[in-house]
Every structure is written in C-alpha cells, then in structure tokens.
C-alpha cells in the first residue's frame, strides 16, 4: 500500500540550476558553463537523482553527474564560445534562442530519419505519434509522455524536449493507435516510448493500453514500455499516489494474456544501489512484468568493461534480463560521448567474458541506423583484409536478419555511415533492396486490408 509519507518529485530545469542545493559546492565558472550548454541542449534533473545517485565528492568525474548535468564539452568549442559570449554580455532571450536554434540544426536532431520517414500513413492521414520501422513492432509516442523525470545528456531524442513543435512527434488520440493496430495484423509488439511514458498518470496510460485486451487485438502479444523511471524515479512504482493503480493495470494486462516487457534504461550499476530502486524492481516482477535492460556505451559514464560486467551481474541478481548494449547515436552531444566502434566492441567483449551465461543475453554493440539494428560481432582478417564482422539483429527486410556481412576495418569510425564495404565492393548487400523499401514501405507479412502501406525508414 501507499506509504503515509509519500515523497513528491521535485525537478529542476535550466532556469533553476542555481536552486539545486548540491551545486552550491561547484565553482562559479563550472555553473556558468552548465547554463551555457543548457541553453542549447535540454536539461532537467530531480532531487532523487541529485541526492541518492550522485557522489558529489567525485564531481565532475562521477558517472551519474555526467549522465544528467551539462558539460562544456557537449558543445563544439566554437559553438560554446559563441553562446557563452551572449550570456556574458547579458543578451536578450530572443538572441540566445536564435543562436540555440542555429546550433541545434547542426546536431542531427532526427537521426536515421526517425521523424519524417518512419511515420506511417493510415487512411491518407500521417500518424505523427507512431513509427513502424520493423514489420512486427510499432513505436507509439503518447503526447502526455513527452518528458522525463530527469533528462539524460546523451539522449538521442533530445529534440523532443526543446519546445520546438516542428521537431516533436507525439499522438494524443488513442483511437488512431487502436485503428492502426486493428488494421495491421502483422504487428505483434507495441512499444510505448517518448520521452518517458511513466511520467503519465495511470488513468491516462490505461486509456491507451486496456483496449488492447479486446479480441480484435489478439495479434498484439507484447506491450513494451521504454522508461528510465525505474532508477531515476523508482517511487513511481512503490509510493506515488497511483502506484497501486499502475500495478493493477500491469497485472490486468498480464492476466489478459499480454506479455508486458519493461525496457529499462540502465547505464550504470550505481542506479540499482538504492533500496527504493530494488523495491521498484520487485514490485514490477510481482506484477508479472518482465524487465529487460538496455543502454549505450558512453565515454565519461560507462566506457569500462568492468563497469558493464558489474552492471549486468547486478541486474541478473535482481531478475532483470540484460538486453542491449548500444552505440551512442549520431546526434546531439555525440562528440562528447562517442567511442570508436572498435573500442565499443572491445568493451563488450571484455565485459561479456566476465559474466555467466545468464548475463550473456546482452547483445551488442548495436547501432540503430536506417536499414536496421546492426551488431558489431567482431574484428577479423578475411581474405587478407582486416574487417568488421557485422550482422542485422533487426532489419527493414526480415530476410536480412542474422546474415553476416563485412565492412572494411576503420579504427576511427564511430557510426555505421562511416563504414564502407570490404573487399572492394561498391555497396553492402542490402542497399539496393533498401532503396526499394524506402519507396514502398515496411516489408509486411501480409497486405493491408484496404489501406495505405506503412511508410518508414
């Protein structure tokens, strides 16, 4: 039951940096740098993260501090200096916002065409809160879930949080989601994402999900929820005023035959050290919810094999299934966090060999790019050439899945579009088919019943 004394979320945005008690011990220049960067990239942190997860004696090197607080290196040097100059001379808000928009435009706000080309068309209407990139899976972005309890500084969806309607994609109308799913029986998985859907009240979330128990949605077997709340506001599951209602909703979905998968974003073992986080994990598991973990490998946060090994071991101990190690996306503050692909694979290899088979469910390092999720399986010498060995974990055409292919080894490459085919080939095996798919839509297992094909990228 809900505790008599229920902690309430207190969040701080960019304009409230100076109100964060723990920053009193940070030097004036570093706080100024935070304000400059927060003029461009979104910032939000809550008091639980500040109080329970950050070791302030290790700031600025502390990994959770790096995960939530702006750092000077998150902007290119020239861009930082231009914005800093405006702040130093007390420029008007409009001038600061104009420069921020200019800088953001160069940060690849929607990598892999995630805004425009993944959006399906249904009955001639563009569904701006849905993405249908893979045949079996639809991503749904409820408009009420377009924020987070705290923002991560690396987030590839940072463009959702800067207040620019042109860059935002979200859906308020549950009936449009339900109509699309009823017509697309190839879809088995619905992933509710954002933002963070766990910022929504339970009654709002129920309006989207309970309808999926109806017989016309029997093809929807899995409901996934992508969230950081498990460790950035675990009170959502144990002591918030509608935490019991949330548990009851999950239990009803499970009893109704749905597999409910909580896709937890967990970058560091420190996030799971608090009692309330452990209680939140147990509460979800008691409801019949499966918890899977995913995170990118990031400089300054978790670019160490020992950190990943410990994180995976502690997750398994709590009943969380390690799922993905991602490569940092080619957007936002990528220059601050990214690692060469060769180094990312080295970290994965050296971490996975430290853990038992139960933690070796983690796949990666994986890049979510235009043609699909590409996994780096290793570096090898083939026919006298050093190559990256790659495969699709997920692909625009399911026939590509698990098919090995090769890219010329490049020790500096940090993303898939920097790789070229090995052995002098002009293009990768899938590229001609990808061009066809981009003009037709998602490869489907069956035709739509009288409606336009889902268009995606």
C-alpha positions, -999 to +999 in steps of 0.1 A: +000+000+000+010+036-004+031+049+025+018+076+048+046+099+039+049+099+001+079+117-014+070+141-042+090+146-073+109+179-074+125+186-108+149+214-118+151+228-153+178+251-169+163+282-153+166+266-118+202+255-119+211+278-091+184+264-069+199+229-068+214+226-033+242+203-042+256+228-068+265+252-040+298+234-038+305+237-075+327+266-087+311+297-104+328+290-138+315+254-140+280+265-131+283+292-159+293+265-184+263+244-174+240+274-181+256+279-215+252+243-226+217+241-211+207+270-235+211+246-264+206+210-250+176+201-228+182+199-190+161+185-163+171+167-131+152+157-100+161+158-064+162+120-060+189+117-086+209+145-070+205+133-035+208+095-039+227+087-071+255+112-075+287+110-054+294+148-051+329+141-037+337+127-072+322+155-093+327+162-122+340+127-129+311+110-112+293+089-139+257+099-129+267+135-127+280+132-163+247+115-172+224+143-162+244+176-158+256+197-188+293+197-195+312+222-216+325+196-240+289+187-250+291+216-275+318+222-301+343+247-288+333+274-313+296+270-306+302+271-269+322+303-271+295+320-293+268+311-268+290+320-238+296+354-253+259+361-253+255+351-217+285+372-206+270+404-221+235+397-209+219+392-243+181+392-247+163+358-245+154+361-282+190+364-293+200+334-272+172+313-285+180+322-321+216+310-317+204+279-299+182+270-329+211+275-352+234+252-332+207+226-328+201+224-365+237+212-369+233+184-343+213+160-365+181+163-344+164+133-361+190+106-369+181+078-394+150+098-405+132+090-372+108+119-375+097+120-412+104+087-428+094+063-401+059+077-397+031+056-411+003+068-433-032+054-425-064+062-444-044+090-460-035+105-426+001+109-414+002+094-379+028+117-363+029+098-330+036+064-345+067+048-361+066+015-379+101+006-390+101-031-384+073-054-396+063-068-361+068-037-340+051-003-338+065+025-316+039+048-300+047+082-286+019+094-264+018+132-262+013+131-224+046+112-220+069+137-238+091+145-209+112+125-183+118+126-146+153+136-155+169+141-189+200+121-199+227+143-215+233+117-243+197+112-252+192+107-290+156+121-286+168+154-272+149+172-299+116+161-283+124+183-253+134+217-266+099+231-272+101+231-310+069+218-324+085+212-358+109+187-343+084+169-320+064+139-328+036+127-305+000+114-305-029+123-281-057+103-297-057+066-286-083+057-312-058+064-340-033+040-324-060+014-320-074+018-355-039+014-370-032-018-349-065-033-358-057-030-395-021-042-392-023-077-380+014-083-387+022-062-356+028-083-325+047-058-304+037-023-293+065-002-278+052+028-258+080+053-256+087+091-256+100+109-235+091+085-208+056+071-206+060+066-169+055+103-163+019+098-173-008+092-147-020+056-147-055+066-158-040+081-190-018+051-196-048+028-191-067+046-218-040+036-243-033+000-231-065-016-217-082-015-251-055-039-264-072-067-243-101-068-268-103-097-292-095-076-323-061-071-309-052-107-302-023-104-327-007-078-303+011-102-280+036-079-263+033-045-247+067-029-242+073+002-221+106+021-226+115+040-195+142+054-173+119+058-143+129+025-127+161+042-114+155+079-119+122+080-101+115+045-086+089+060-064+066+059-094+062+021-088+061+019-050+049+051-033+034+076-059-003+081-052-013+060-082+015+034-079-011+007-068-033+016-097-003+011-120+005-023-105-032-033-110-031-022-147+000-043-153-015-073-136-047-070-156-027-069-189-007-099-179-038-118-168-054-109-201-026-128-219-003-100-228+035-102-223+044-069-206+080-060-210+095-031-192+125-019-212+146-002-185+174+022-195+202+014-171+236+030-178+255+022-146+253-002-116+251+027-092+215+033-103+204+000-087+220+005-053+192+023-035+166+004-015+137+021-033+151+011-067+153-026-056+117-023-043+106-009-076+121-038-095+104-063-071+071-046-075+072-049-113+082-085-112+055-093-087+030-079-112+042-104-138+062-078-157+095-089-174+123-063-171+149-060-198+178-036-197+195-015-224+220+013-225+245+029-248+283+026-241+294+062-233+326+080-227+327+096-192+299+072-180+305+035-186+333+031-211+349+003-190+343-034-193+344-039-155+315-014-152+294-033-177+301-066-162+292-054-127+260-038-141+249-070-159+257-092-128+236-070-105+208-068-130+206-106-132+207-109-094+175-087-093+158-106-121+165-081-149+174-096-183+204-078-200+192-070-235+212-044-255+245-025-254+240+003-279+265+025-297+259+062-290+237+077-317+250+102-342+231+131-328+232+158-301+263+157-278+277+127-297+312+141-299+314+141-261+302+105-256+310+085-287+337+059-289+353+042-320+333+012-329+364-010-324+367+003-288+330-003-282+333-039-293+364-043-271+345-032-241+316-055-249+339-085-255+359-079-223+327-074-202+308-104-216+336-128-208+334-118-171+298-129-166+279-161-166+256-173-194+226-157-177+240-122-184+252-131-219+217-123-232+230-088-238+236-082-275+258-056-290+274-033-296+244-024-318+237+006-340+201+016-347+205+031-381+184+034-413+185-002-425+181-017-391+199-027-359+235-035-369+256-055-344+294-055-344+303-091-340+340-087-341+371-077-360+387-104-381+411-110-411+393-124-441+410-130-474+439-109-462+418-079-453+411-066-418+373-062-415+344-056-391+321-086-390+285-073-388+250-087-388+215-073-385+197-081-352+166-063-367+162-053-403+139-034-426+136-067-446+134-096-421+153-117-447+184-098-438+183-107-401+213-126-388+230-126-422+268-118-417+284-091-438+317-073-437+329-037-436+365-025-441+381-020-407+384+016-397+399+023-362+383+058-362+348+050-373+321+058-347+289+051-367+277+028-395+276+056-421+314+059-417+319+023-428+325+011-464+320-024-477+350-047-475+368-064-505+363-035-528+325-040-531+306-009-543+278-013-517+265-035-489+243-065-499+211-048-488+214-013-502+195-018-535+167-035-516+167-007-490+162+019-518+132-001-529+117-004-494+121+034-489+098+040-518+073+013-509+072+010-471+077-017-444+082-052-456+050-069-444+040-105-438+006-098-453-011-070-473-030-042-456-068-046-458-077-017-480-054+009-465-021+025-475+011+007-467+030+019-436+059+041-447+091+041-427+128+044-428 
